[in-house]
Amino acid sequence: MPPTASQALVHQTERWFVRRGTPTMIEGYGFVSHVLPRMVPSLAFVALASLAWLVPVENSGSARWILLGAVVAVTVAARVTIRLLVPRLRFSRATTAVTLAGYAAMPIAVPLIQLAVDGTVTPPGGGVVGLLGFVIFFAAAFAATLLATTYGVVTLVRRALRRFLADMRNSTQLLGRALPTLLFLTLFLFFTGELWQAMNRLSWLRIGLVVGLFAAITVLAAAARLREEIGRVEQDLSPDRLTSACRRTPLADAPIEDLTRDGPLRAVPLNGRQVRNLLLMLATRQLVQAAVVGLALFAFFLVLGLLVVTPDTAEQWIGSAPVHTVLVPEVPVAMLRTATLFAGFGSMYFAVTSMSDTDHRKRFFAPIIDRIERTLAVRAVYLAVRATTTHGKPEPQ
């Protein structure tokens, strides 16, 4: 294959990795070469939106929103443009320095501009306190943008939400297999007075922390399973496996037979960032799929509680008059918290079971692993094609 054709395939495949939410699979992936160019639209939005919102303009009530809408439109246009150019777009050292310095100056520039316009500073406390607040806000925005861009979080969430909608459409099969076992484990606990007493006293913050703990256990289980799957895929890089994985990708016409003439491709170990990216891909999908089951469990226990647990029964279980919600006065808070607790536990149990139980794994976990396996196989071909550019020398970064 001519070097120019190999380079074209390399660039197209790198864009394919970005679109799938696995940009770390790009060889030579770094902050200056790949991450910062894709961060620019988000950083520009934070800076320009701060100016548009905090710096007063005439008829500020409506003009601010119009200006903010213009900022959003410009940011979207910049993001689309950069998405088409990345990964070919590269920042020089001077461009990198100017970009970072310009963003770092915004916490000082925004209050100074506002001070020059109307003599006031919006942040509470003003002075040093206001400036510190600006610094913390812009630093947090930079850190969040850095993490989201490095690991393709926005793309992964968007793809997971699309799968969430598909799961909702196909929820009959999903819930038909998941709910019976989960209800068998939790149904009788729902009618436990001690549990209702605890839920009546527990705050929503603590309930949220418990649900977060369930989510963390799901992620840890996914991490352990992922390492096993990576090792298995790296042992199966046969030509047939690679050809099947590269279908409907930029590498569909890659000369795999030539690349594997001396035997199967050698597996290139993943670095820590790439493993974390794949873990995020797996965990996002698992958590979204578990959320479907959790919502169904929450709705079931809420309906069951309304049908079975009368106000007198609830008061007897709790030992005092139950606290009611503001939005739905007919529903005791203890019932909502108990349903939330069981929904979180059921979601975790389903997610972990789908990784280990043979039947559940085949139906619910295997499709997720197939996508990860495909990504790893395409990466192996991508690295082999990339090695052929410039007559066998890696393409310079």
Number of C-alpha atoms within 10 A of each C-alpha: 12 10 17 11 12 23 18 14 21 26 19 17 22 23 22 19 20 21 15 16 25 26 23 26 27 22 16 12 17 13 15 15 19 22 24 21 23 24 20 19 21 20 21 19 19 21 22 21 20 18 21 22 15 17 22 16 15 8 8 14 10 11 15 20 13 13 18 19 14 15 20 19 13 15 21 15 13 18 18 11 12 18 17 12 15 18 23 17 14 17 15 11 10 8 12 17 11 12 17 13 11 14 19 16 13 19 22 14 15 21 25 16 17 17 14 12 13 11 10 15 21 12 15 10 11 14 12 9 12 17 20 14 16 19 17 13 13 20 15 12 15 18 11 12 20 19 13 16 23 23 24 23 19 13 18 23 18 13 17 21 16 13 15 21 14 12 18 16 11 11 16 11 12 18 17 10 15 22 18 10 13 19 17 10 13 16 13 9 15 17 15 12 17 13 15 25 19 14 22 22 13 14 12 14 9 11 17 15 11 16 20 13 15 18 21 15 16 21 22 14 18 19 19 11 17 20 13 10 15 18 12 12 16 18 12 17 22 15 19 11 15 25 20 13 22 21 14 9 15 19 24 16 12 20 13 21 14 11 16 17 10 8 12 16 22 15 18 11 11 13 10 9 14 18 18 16 21 23 21 22 26 23 25 19 21 26 21 21 25 26 20 19 27 26 16 18 27 21 16 15 22 18 13 15 20 14 9 11 15 11 15 12 12 22 18 15 19 22 14 12 13 22 16 16 13 10 7 9 10 11 18 21 23 23 24 20 22 23 25 24 21 23 27 27 21 28 30 27 19 26 30 23 18 21 21 14 12 12 13 19 18 13 14 18 23 15 12 16 19 13 15 21 20 18 19 23 24 28 24 20 28 24 19 20 24 22 18 18 21 15 12 12 10 15 17 7 10
